[in-house]
Amino acid sequence: MLKKTSIAAAVAAASALILIAGGCAATSTGKAETAKPAQDTAKPAPDTAKPKAVDYTAMTPTALAEYLIFESGSYDLNQPTQEGTNGRARLTQDEIQKACTLKKSEELSDKAREKVMALAAASIRYPEGGIKLGDWKKGRQLAWSGFGFRTAHNPDKHGPGEAGGNCYNCHQLATDRTGGTIGPSLTDYGKIRGSSPEMLKYTYDIIYNANATFPCTNMPRNGANGILNDAQIADIMAYLFDPESPVNKH
């Protein structure tokens, strides 16, 4: 989840809509229309009322973004998603996202920070039998896969394969591949930190919902939002902790 929700894309989309509306305006041809039969009174007359004009320039950036997303018809809000919801649910902010949506130069208040951490902590569910490591080889595949959960015109179908964890986009993991630099490097993760119960719980919490420790972090809420299931989290954790994993062979 991003620390600050940008609305620049929505504002840009507004400009595009204005241009399109202007370019598609109908003009009179000046030709006389042929007579039309009287309206059948047994049937309701079609709704010919024009949509209410919207003055984009009078809207705040927030109001404009809300209008473009939820009222303009620009998004397919009924499109089903792989997590079992729909497009509207995807685009509707929850309490954590609302608290973490800050204006430019605005800082997160202590009250909001405590709220985010409490909500995140309450969302974490631990597997039956406690936190255990899975198969690091499966975890490696998950960590280096960005497949899954895309919507729009070509949504991902998870039948042929499971969604990945997309860890590599933000983190450098093992040195046999090149990862991202948005988040901290995880190379030698288990070698440096060990695998005590406390460290396993800390890592599980970060993967499941990192806002419990780092409020308004960029880290996705993998467990809380159903991006990864218990087995997948266990496999990714094995990739980070297992001494045989390439992560710890640096």
C-alpha positions as CSV (number, residue, x, y, z in Angstrom):
1,M,0.0,0.0,0.0
2,L,1.4,3.4,-0.9
3,K,2.1,5.9,1.9
4,K,0.4,8.6,0.0
5,T,-2.3,8.0,-2.6
6,S,-1.6,10.0,-5.7
7,I,-4.5,11.5,-7.6
8,A,-2.4,12.9,-10.5
9,A,-3.6,10.0,-12.7
10,A,-7.2,10.9,-12.0
11,V,-6.6,14.6,-12.8
12,A,-4.9,13.7,-16.0
13,A,-7.8,11.4,-16.9
14,A,-10.1,14.3,-16.3
15,S,-8.3,16.4,-18.9
16,A,-8.6,13.6,-21.3
17,L,-12.3,13.3,-20.7
18,I,-12.8,17.0,-21.3
19,L,-11.0,16.8,-24.6
20,I,-12.9,13.7,-25.7
21,A,-16.2,15.4,-24.8
22,G,-15.3,18.5,-26.7
23,G,-14.2,16.5,-29.8
24,C,-17.4,14.4,-29.9
25,A,-20.0,17.1,-29.5
26,A,-22.8,16.7,-32.1
27,T,-23.5,19.6,-34.5
28,S,-26.7,20.4,-36.4
29,T,-26.6,19.5,-40.1
30,G,-29.4,22.0,-40.9
31,K,-31.5,19.3,-42.7
32,A,-35.2,19.0,-41.9
33,E,-36.1,15.8,-40.1
34,T,-38.8,13.5,-41.5
35,A,-42.0,13.1,-39.6
36,K,-41.9,10.5,-36.9
37,P,-44.8,8.4,-35.7
38,A,-46.5,9.4,-32.5
39,Q,-45.1,7.9,-29.4
40,D,-46.8,4.7,-28.3
41,T,-48.5,5.7,-25.0
42,A,-48.7,2.0,-24.0
43,K,-44.9,2.0,-23.5
44,P,-42.9,4.3,-21.3
45,A,-41.1,7.0,-23.2
46,P,-37.3,6.4,-23.4
47,D,-35.2,8.5,-21.1
48,T,-33.8,11.2,-23.4
49,A,-32.6,13.5,-20.6
50,K,-29.0,14.5,-21.1
51,P,-26.5,13.7,-18.4
52,K,-26.0,16.5,-15.9
53,A,-23.1,18.6,-16.9
54,V,-20.1,18.4,-14.6
55,D,-17.8,21.3,-14.0
56,Y,-14.4,19.7,-13.5
57,T,-12.8,23.0,-12.7
58,A,-15.0,23.5,-9.7
59,M,-14.0,20.2,-8.1
60,T,-11.3,19.6,-5.6
61,P,-8.7,17.1,-6.6
62,T,-10.2,14.5,-4.2
63,A,-13.8,15.1,-5.5
64,L,-12.5,14.8,-9.1
65,A,-10.8,11.5,-8.4
66,E,-13.9,10.2,-6.7
67,Y,-16.1,11.3,-9.6
68,L,-13.8,9.8,-12.3
69,I,-13.6,6.5,-10.5
70,F,-17.1,5.9,-9.2
71,E,-19.5,8.0,-11.3
72,S,-18.1,8.8,-14.7
73,G,-18.3,5.2,-16.0
74,S,-14.6,5.2,-16.7
75,Y,-14.0,2.0,-14.7
76,D,-15.8,-1.4,-14.8
77,L,-16.8,-1.5,-11.2
78,N,-18.6,-4.8,-11.6
79,Q,-15.6,-6.7,-12.9
80,P,-14.9,-9.7,-10.7
81,T,-11.5,-10.0,-9.1
82,Q,-9.5,-13.1,-8.1
83,E,-9.8,-12.3,-4.4
84,G,-13.6,-12.7,-4.7
85,T,-14.7,-9.1,-4.8
86,N,-15.2,-6.7,-7.7
87,G,-13.7,-3.6,-9.2
88,R,-15.6,-1.3,-6.9
89,A,-14.3,-3.0,-3.8
90,R,-10.8,-2.8,-5.3
91,L,-11.0,0.9,-5.7
92,T,-12.8,1.7,-2.3
93,Q,-10.4,2.7,0.4
94,D,-10.5,0.8,3.7
95,E,-9.8,2.4,7.1
96,I,-6.0,1.9,6.8
97,Q,-5.8,3.4,3.3
98,K,-7.9,6.4,4.4
99,A,-5.7,7.1,7.3
100,C,-2.6,6.8,5.2
101,T,-3.9,9.1,2.4
102,L,-2.1,12.3,3.1
103,K,-1.9,15.6,1.4
104,K,1.4,16.9,0.1
105,S,3.8,17.8,3.0
106,E,1.2,16.4,5.5
107,E,2.6,14.1,8.2
108,L,1.0,11.1,9.8
109,S,-0.4,12.1,13.2
110,D,0.4,10.0,16.3
111,K,-3.3,9.2,16.6
112,A,-3.6,8.0,13.0
113,R,-0.4,6.0,13.4
114,E,-1.7,4.2,16.5
115,K,-5.0,3.5,14.6
116,V,-3.3,2.0,11.6
117,M,-1.0,-0.2,13.8
118,A,-4.0,-1.4,15.8
119,L,-6.1,-2.2,12.7
120,A,-3.2,-4.0,11.1
121,A,-2.4,-6.1,14.2
122,A,-6.1,-7.1,14.5
123,S,-6.0,-8.4,10.9
124,I,-3.1,-10.8,11.4
125,R,-4.1,-14.5,11.6
126,Y,-1.5,-17.1,12.5
127,P,-1.6,-20.7,11.1
128,E,-2.7,-23.6,13.1
129,G,0.3,-25.2,14.8
130,G,2.3,-22.1,14.8
131,I,4.6,-20.4,12.2
132,K,6.7,-22.9,10.3
133,L,8.9,-22.8,7.3
134,G,7.8,-24.4,4.0
135,D,9.7,-25.3,0.8
136,W,12.3,-22.7,-0.1
137,K,12.3,-23.8,-3.8
138,K,8.6,-23.0,-4.0
139,G,9.2,-19.8,-2.1
140,R,11.8,-18.8,-4.6
141,Q,9.3,-19.2,-7.5
142,L,6.7,-17.1,-5.6
143,A,9.2,-14.4,-4.6
144,W,10.3,-13.9,-8.2
145,S,6.9,-14.0,-9.8
146,G,4.8,-10.9,-10.4
147,F,1.8,-12.8,-11.9
148,G,-1.6,-12.3,-10.5
149,F,-4.5,-10.0,-9.4
150,R,-4.4,-7.6,-12.4
151,T,-7.8,-6.4,-13.6
152,A,-8.9,-4.1,-16.5
153,H,-9.3,-5.4,-20.0
154,N,-7.2,-8.6,-19.5
155,P,-7.5,-9.8,-15.9
156,D,-5.2,-12.6,-14.7
157,K,-6.8,-16.0,-14.6
158,H,-5.4,-18.0,-11.7
159,G,-6.5,-21.4,-13.0
160,P,-3.4,-22.1,-15.0
161,G,-1.1,-21.0,-12.2
162,E,-1.0,-19.4,-8.7
163,A,-0.4,-15.7,-8.1
164,G,3.2,-14.7,-7.2
165,G,4.4,-12.7,-4.3
166,N,6.1,-10.0,-6.4
167,C,8.8,-9.6,-3.8
168,Y,11.6,-9.0,-6.3
169,N,10.0,-5.8,-7.5
170,C,11.0,-4.0,-4.3
171,H,13.7,-6.2,-2.7
172,Q,17.0,-7.6,-3.7
173,L,16.8,-11.3,-2.6
174,A,19.4,-13.8,-3.7
175,T,22.3,-12.5,-5.8
176,D,21.7,-14.9,-8.7
177,R,19.0,-12.4,-9.9
178,T,18.5,-8.7,-9.8
179,G,15.7,-7.4,-7.6
180,G,14.4,-3.9,-6.8
181,T,15.7,-1.2,-4.5
182,I,12.4,0.3,-3.2
183,G,12.6,-1.9,-0.1
184,P,15.7,-3.0,1.9
185,S,17.9,-5.7,0.6
186,L,17.0,-9.2,1.9
187,T,20.2,-10.9,0.9
188,D,21.6,-13.1,3.7
189,Y,18.3,-12.5,5.6
190,G,18.4,-15.7,7.7
191,K,22.2,-15.9,7.9
192,I,22.3,-12.4,9.6
193,R,19.1,-12.6,11.7
194,G,18.9,-16.3,12.7
195,S,15.6,-18.1,12.9
196,S,14.4,-17.6,16.5
197,P,10.7,-17.8,17.2
198,E,10.7,-14.0,17.7
199,M,12.3,-13.4,14.3
200,L,9.9,-15.9,12.6
201,K,7.0,-14.0,14.0
202,Y,8.4,-10.6,13.1
203,T,8.9,-11.7,9.5
204,Y,5.5,-13.4,9.3
205,D,3.8,-10.2,10.5
206,I,5.7,-8.1,8.0
207,I,4.6,-10.3,5.1
208,Y,1.0,-10.6,6.4
209,N,0.4,-7.0,7.2
210,A,3.5,-4.8,7.7
211,N,1.4,-1.8,8.9
212,A,1.3,-3.4,12.3
213,T,5.0,-2.5,12.6
214,F,5.5,0.2,10.0
215,P,2.3,2.2,9.7
216,C,1.5,3.4,6.1
217,T,4.4,1.4,4.7
218,N,4.7,0.7,0.9
219,M,4.7,-3.0,1.7
220,P,1.6,-4.9,0.4
221,R,-0.7,-6.5,2.9
222,N,-0.1,-10.0,1.5
223,G,-1.9,-12.0,4.1
224,A,-4.6,-9.6,5.2
225,N,-5.7,-8.9,1.6
226,G,-5.6,-12.5,0.5
227,I,-2.7,-12.1,-1.9
228,L,-0.8,-15.0,-0.3
229,N,-2.2,-17.9,1.6
230,D,-0.6,-19.6,4.6
231,A,1.3,-22.2,2.6
232,Q,2.7,-19.5,0.3
233,I,3.8,-17.3,3.2
234,A,5.5,-20.4,4.7
235,D,7.3,-21.1,1.4
236,I,8.5,-17.5,1.0
237,M,9.7,-17.5,4.6
238,A,11.7,-20.7,3.9
239,Y,13.3,-18.9,1.0
240,L,14.4,-16.1,3.4
241,F,15.5,-18.4,6.3
242,D,16.6,-21.8,5.0
243,P,20.4,-22.2,5.1
244,E,20.2,-24.0,1.7
245,S,18.3,-21.1,0.1
246,P,20.3,-19.0,-2.4
247,V,19.3,-16.0,-0.2
248,N,21.7,-17.2,2.4
249,K,24.5,-18.4,0.1
250,H,26.0,-15.0,-0.5
